[in-house]
């Protein structure tokens, strides 16, 4: 059984943007490194465990995995995964920048 949604309520799903994905990855690396430099802690358990390799190495490993996930999604014709990841990383960058601002406001 399928539910029919009237045309006026349908919204077009955003197109996946690899440019946005790349810029969000760069912003994530930069905002994470800045936060760590200001004394913030990594909240991701996965990245926190990789941090013994060094912050930049841990972030690059995570980014390689993110690129592999996007490549797999596109190969399997699942562009919504890219859109979801773009929203996810936009939220992560926002969180990182919020952490930076809060750490700067503390006495």
C-alpha positions in Angstrom: 0.0 0.0 0.0 1.4 3.4 -1.0 0.3 6.7 0.3 -0.2 9.3 -2.4 1.0 12.8 -1.5 -0.6 15.7 -3.4 1.8 17.4 -5.7 1.6 20.8 -3.9 3.0 19.1 -0.8 5.9 17.4 -2.5 9.3 19.1 -2.2 12.2 18.4 -4.4 15.1 16.7 -2.6 18.2 18.8 -2.7 20.9 17.7 -5.2 24.0 16.3 -3.7 26.9 18.7 -3.9 30.5 17.4 -3.8 31.8 21.0 -3.7 29.8 21.6 -0.5 31.1 18.3 0.9 34.7 19.1 0.2 34.4 22.6 1.8 32.7 21.2 4.8 35.5 18.6 5.3 38.0 21.4 5.1 36.0 23.5 7.6 35.7 20.5 9.9 39.4 19.9 10.0 40.2 23.6 10.6 37.5 24.1 13.2 38.5 20.9 15.0 42.2 21.8 15.1 41.3 25.3 16.3 39.1 23.9 19.0 41.8 21.5 20.1 44.4 24.2 20.2 42.1 26.3 22.5 41.7 23.4 24.9 38.5 21.7 23.7 38.2 17.9 23.9 37.3 15.6 21.0 33.8 14.3 21.7 33.7 11.7 19.0 34.8 8.3 20.5 36.2 7.2 17.2 38.3 10.3 16.7 39.3 10.4 20.3 40.8 6.9 20.0 42.7 7.9 16.8 44.1 11.1 18.5 47.1 9.1 19.8 48.3 9.2 16.2 48.1 13.0 16.3 45.2 15.4 15.7 45.9 15.9 12.0 46.5 12.2 11.3 43.3 11.3 13.1 41.3 13.9 11.2 42.8 12.8 7.8 41.9 9.2 8.5 38.3 10.3 9.3 38.1 12.3 6.2 39.4 9.4 4.1 36.6 7.3 5.5 34.0 10.1 4.8 35.2 10.3 1.1 35.0 6.5 0.8 31.4 6.6 2.1 30.5 9.3 -0.4 32.2 7.5 -3.2 30.3 4.3 -2.3 27.0 6.1 -2.0 27.4 7.7 -5.5 28.5 4.4 -7.0 25.4 2.7 -5.6 23.3 5.6 -6.8 22.3 6.8 -3.4 22.8 10.6 -3.7 20.6 11.3 -0.6 23.4 9.9 1.5 25.6 12.7 0.2 22.9 15.3 1.0 22.5 13.8 4.5 26.3 13.9 5.1 26.4 17.5 4.0 23.8 18.4 6.6 25.6 16.3 9.2 28.9 17.9 8.6 27.3 21.4 8.5 26.0 20.6 12.0 29.5 19.3 13.1 31.2 22.5 11.9 28.6 24.6 13.6 29.2 22.6 16.8 32.9 23.0 16.5 32.6 26.8 16.0 30.2 27.0 19.0 32.8 25.2 21.1 35.5 27.6 19.9 33.3 30.6 20.9 32.4 29.2 24.3 36.0 28.3 25.0 37.0 31.9 24.2 34.3 33.4 26.4 35.4 31.4 29.5 37.7 33.3 31.9 
